[in-house]
Amino acid sequence: MSRSTRAVLEVIALGPEDATAAQAGGADRLEVVTDMAADGLTPPVRTFAGIRAAVDLDLRVMLRLADGFAAGEADRLVGAAGELRAAGADQFVLGFLGPDGGVDLGAVERVVAALDGCRWTFHRAIDRAADRAALRKQLADLPGLDCYLTAGSASGVDDGLPTLLAEARRRGQPGYRQRLLVGGGLRLDHVPSLLAAGIDGFHIGGAARPGGWGEPVSAAAVTRWRETLDASRP
């Protein structure tokens, strides 16, 4: 199955060792982060550069300064984006909510302007949003947005599956033209129903590390996901 027709498998990478194993296992793309104790923050430029030198996969780099979904200091976010862009980063991950649970559109727009057309994912902040449909409508026309990383629920794919399937049925409608990248409590047994619904993006972190977050990515674990995705594709 060619890369152009198979489902996208994205793996979280914390460093070059993770990246090399993920590529060997058949990952298509990496989400580059640091500090998983805070659910993934912006990595140092040197971490991005080391991963970039180690693999030739697409890299989506996190823009997030602290645990939670508040934007924090917009100047720092814009500065981090600029430093990473200067180091060669051309794809990103971000997402900010205000105190009311609505999208912090001002912060998102400011950071996106600094990305200057780069492709980016709105991450699982959507799963904590007060109104998913309203968030999608507000973000629909922002340049570069091509993906939502979501479990369909803040508690994970088990609870979010009905939402994911409902959103998949709306693919192509305004606000629903972006790829669904499913992650957050994702298991291999979820794959057949998601693929059958036309969902073609899958994101794994802990599932790529059978030994836990203290251990590196396992190429064998990634291979299992790659083979399952390819075998289950309609």
PEGICOR-V684521 format. One record per helix or strand. SS is the DSSP state (@ for helix, = for strand). FROM is the first residue (numbers start at 1). TO is the last residue. If there is no record, write none. Layout:
ss=SS from=FROM to=TO
ss=SS from=FROM to=TO
This chain:
ss== from=8 to=13
ss=@ from=16 to=25
ss== from=29 to=32
ss== from=34 to=34
ss=@ from=36 to=38
ss== from=41 to=41
ss=@ from=45 to=54
ss== from=58 to=62
ss=@ from=74 to=86
ss== from=91 to=94
ss== from=97 to=97
ss== from=103 to=103
ss=@ from=105 to=115
ss== from=119 to=122
ss=@ from=124 to=128
ss=@ from=132 to=139
ss== from=145 to=150
ss=@ from=157 to=169
ss== from=179 to=182
ss=@ from=188 to=196
ss== from=201 to=204
ss=@ from=206 to=208
ss=@ from=219 to=232
